[in-house]
Amino acid sequence: MKLDGQTSSVFFYAVAGSLGLSFLAALLVLAWQNVIDSETRDFTFGTISVQNSLEAKVRTADAVVDSLAGFIAAQSALDDDAFAQYTRGTLRRYAFINGLAHVRVAAETGDSQILHVAGTFPRADLKALLSDAQNQRIVRQSIGQRQAAIPLIGEAGTRAARPLLFVRPTQPARPAADSLELVVLVVDPAKLIDLVTIDPTITLALYTESEGIAGRNLIFLRGAQNPQPGFAVESLDSSSVVRLPHFSLRIMAAKDLYWNALEKNLVFAALVLGLGVTLLMIALARAKDLQSRELEARNRVIEEQVRQQTYELAEARDQALEASRVKSDFLASMSHEIRTPLNAIIGMAELLAETRLDDEQSKYVGVFRNAGEALLSLVNDILDLSKIEAEQLVLEAIEFDVLDVVEQALEINALKADAKGIELVADISPDVPARVVGDPGRVRQIVLNLVGNAIKFTETGQVVVSAAPATSTADAAMMHFEVIDSGIGIPADKLEAIFSTFSQVDTSITRKYGGTGLGLAICRRLAELMGGRIWAESVEGEGSRFHFELRLPPATPAASAPPALALTPNRALVVDCNRYTADAVAHALAAAGTETAIAVDIESACRGLGDAQQAGRGFGLVVLGELSDGEAPAAAIARLRAVIAALPVVCLLRPSVLARSVEGLRALAATAYVGKPMRRSHLFDAIRKLGSVAASPPATVEAPSAGGAHKARLLLVEDNPDNRLLVRAYLKKAPYEVVEAENGAAAVDTFKAEAFDLVLMDIQMPVMDGYTATQAIREWEAASGRAPTTVIALTASAVKEDVERSLAAGCDAHLTKPIKKQVLLEALSRYLGVEAS
Ligand code: ADP
């Protein structure tokens, strides 16, 4: 329950006041109780002492009657003197005995005759009492019941004190006929009680109680004497009985307690104390009230401050978000702005390099081509990093083939590696699922980055990319990749620092290797985004080993295993002086179910072939790679076939060797070749081709027609005249007819007016952008019942969202600027089915 301030303070006062008043009431009750208790105690003491003296006197009277009766019975003749003498002492000693008498009662009439009498009680009164009809009935009844003592109540005397008669039959020596003799003792009830010592404010009443006719009779009553009674606050009473053998005496005492007469100091003290406590409680409530008011006020101030700060924080956050969005937008548009001229620079450099140039000119062209490419990669890196940092990088979760991604990354670097004489190897474990779920573009980016670095920092040897399920964790979806090089290595103290942004091992201005120091930082962020990590090991001078782990769950349902290679016998010998290459080939063949052996040179290969043949476990294939002595493939094949004639051989050749050797190899039967870096599918295709060639006569393959009657018509939509010129230059020798449009609106018009086989659509253009133009084209096609024409988007910003947007607008594919000639030609031939030179 929540109370507002006003209600809560009223509540506190009420609680404090009622607590104080309750305490006051409790104190008053206790004090009052105490006063009453003390009065009750006094009263009880008083009544007990009255009762005790009454009991003693009554018993004395009883004993006196008895002894007088005994005395009379013992006398042969009793005269007044003897009676007076006998009773004198008794009467003197017991002042409450008023009289003693010896009486004769006629049995018939009940008339009584006083024979002897002593004491102060008047004889006439006694006579009257004994003549009373009721008393006579009582006497007769008592005697009939053999009752020894009979109380008789006299009418004589005041109402407040009626004399009590103890009557006892006696047996004289010579009893008279028809009469009984009685001893009578007259008691003054007022003297039975010691009235002097008892509190005069107590009301006293004395009753006789006996069975039969006598019943209950008041014999003494004393009213209370209160000088100024005032009002009575309490009544006390008590009743007690003195039992004698034949009757009882009941004494009743009562007392009214009057306010005026009470000892009230304790009550006043309680009142003062209780009121004091009540006031104290109220003062405490007030203090609490003040304190809570103060707290409330302070809370209000704090709340106000917090609200203010929250508002300021929210504003700061909004500003930061806005700044980050602006930064992202800025980077995206900067990326576009830089890419567009770069497109022209790199493209033109490419074209220029193809023209006739002297050495110096070639060198210059090379420089600005390289510089353009470096600038392009820097722009890409910065864009990536800012996207990651602004948490705007959205990862895809699509099915892809790890092998494919790694092989593509190596293929992209093939020429660079070959120029340095470095072997590129993809060694993918057969345990890696054929298809996994993740973001292939980002996985490729990491591999490309690491392979690019590895090639950059390696002079001889190889760069190997391996992948296998991770063993460091129980998570079956975790994939472990390694990029191993035989380069310069990294000092141990730099192994961690290189993953920070703009961090390089060699920071001197005369650096030998270019780069920005962003690549590894991006890789680390990407690996973490993909649920993994990245780290490096290295021995300086021997090489580096970059590890990264990524969560790539296998796709469901799992892809089926590749079909077997149909080798007879199903065993292959891999010959390569590079152990990494040999292992990678062996793993690839194992994935297709082929058993393999490895030889590092041609001699041991020949020996192995011979031995296996003799043992009846021959080989169905030799995969021939690099030899340490650089022996030509044709010569090496001849040596192998000297051991086993017609042995099927697949050669793995580096691009530079391929050009030299291909002629010689074509002439050989049962021989195929695959370019390095080897793609697993190419190896398998080559092996299958060898098998089918052996089984059937070679089919004549139709050469692809270069051009034909119909020249494909392209609509080039691009606002930048340099880029239009570039694309035209690229396509100069290709069998395409190019029509240009300057913007989307012009493109839609042209498209409607003429027939085209393909559209190259720039995205960012004035008047109408590429998305809108493509949509308009698609709508027009649908409305006029035409088959859709291929539209390839030319996206300047390499951002994934833009690519997705272009596909959503109806484009079939996209090319990222700056566009390379080869890439463009390949894309066109893929969509138009025309081989361009
Ligand atoms: P960049 O290569 O663009 O300078 P990176 O972040 O990719 O930036 O690499 C940072 C630094 O790490 C490099 O400058 C280099 O000093 C070191 N490095 C990276 N890979 C290798 C490697 N394979 N061998 C030796 N040094 C490396």
Residues whose N, C-alpha, C, O or C-beta is under 5 A from the ligand:
A	BS01	ADP	N453 A454 F457 G487 G489 I490 I498 S503 Q504 V505 D506 G514 G515 T516 G517 L518 G519 L520 A521 S544
